[in-house]
Amino acid sequence: RWLDAAHAWSRIPSDHSLAGVTRPWRALALAKAGRLDEALTLAPEGSHLAGELHCALGRLDEGLAIMANDRSD
């Protein structure tokens, strides 16, 4: 189910106006499907989105630290 969602969102061309909106959702779907490495390629290292992905997978301490660092920058 999560992979189906990620696949559907991946068919939106990167230059389409919806690409930026669906990118975080695609990353979350990939993370929920157990493909964190692939999900993190959609989120810049140390970004708020990367922190959210870690939190969504239950890695709260790591995710919150990434988000806090992102806000301090």
C-alpha positions as CSV (number, residue, x, y, z in Angstrom):
1,R,0.0,0.0,0.0
2,W,2.7,2.5,0.9
3,L,4.8,1.4,-2.1
4,D,1.8,1.9,-4.3
5,A,1.4,5.5,-3.0
6,A,5.1,6.2,-3.5
7,H,5.0,4.8,-7.0
8,A,1.9,6.9,-7.9
9,W,3.5,10.1,-6.6
10,S,6.8,9.3,-8.4
11,R,5.1,9.5,-11.8
12,I,4.6,13.2,-11.3
13,P,7.3,15.0,-13.4
14,S,9.8,16.9,-11.3
15,D,9.0,20.1,-13.2
16,H,5.2,19.8,-12.5
17,S,3.7,22.2,-9.9
18,L,2.6,19.3,-7.7
19,A,6.1,17.8,-7.5
20,G,7.1,19.9,-4.5
21,V,3.9,19.1,-2.7
22,T,4.0,15.4,-3.2
23,R,7.8,15.0,-2.5
24,P,7.4,14.8,1.3
25,W,4.4,12.4,1.0
26,R,6.4,10.2,-1.3
27,A,9.3,10.2,1.1
28,L,7.0,9.3,4.0
29,A,5.4,6.5,2.0
30,L,8.9,5.1,1.1
31,A,10.0,5.3,4.8
32,K,6.8,3.6,6.0
33,A,7.5,0.8,3.4
34,G,10.9,0.3,5.0
35,R,12.9,2.1,2.3
36,L,14.4,4.8,4.5
37,D,17.6,5.2,2.5
38,E,15.5,5.9,-0.6
39,A,13.2,8.2,1.3
40,L,16.1,10.2,2.7
41,T,17.3,10.9,-0.9
42,L,14.2,13.0,-1.3
43,A,15.0,15.0,1.8
44,P,18.2,17.0,2.1
45,E,20.5,15.7,4.9
46,G,19.8,17.4,8.1
47,S,16.5,18.9,6.8
48,H,13.3,19.2,8.7
49,L,11.8,16.6,6.4
50,A,14.6,14.1,7.2
51,G,13.8,14.7,10.9
52,E,10.2,14.0,10.3
53,L,11.0,10.8,8.5
54,H,13.0,9.6,11.4
55,C,10.2,10.5,13.8
56,A,7.6,8.7,11.7
57,L,9.7,5.5,12.0
58,G,9.9,5.8,15.7
59,R,13.4,7.2,15.9
60,L,12.2,10.2,17.9
61,D,15.5,11.3,19.5
62,E,17.3,11.2,16.2
63,G,14.5,12.9,14.4
64,L,14.0,15.7,16.9
65,A,17.7,16.4,17.0
66,I,17.7,16.8,13.2
67,M,14.7,19.1,13.3
68,A,16.2,21.2,16.2
69,N,19.5,21.5,14.3
70,D,17.7,22.5,11.1
71,R,15.9,25.3,13.0
72,S,19.0,26.6,14.6
73,D,20.7,27.0,11.2
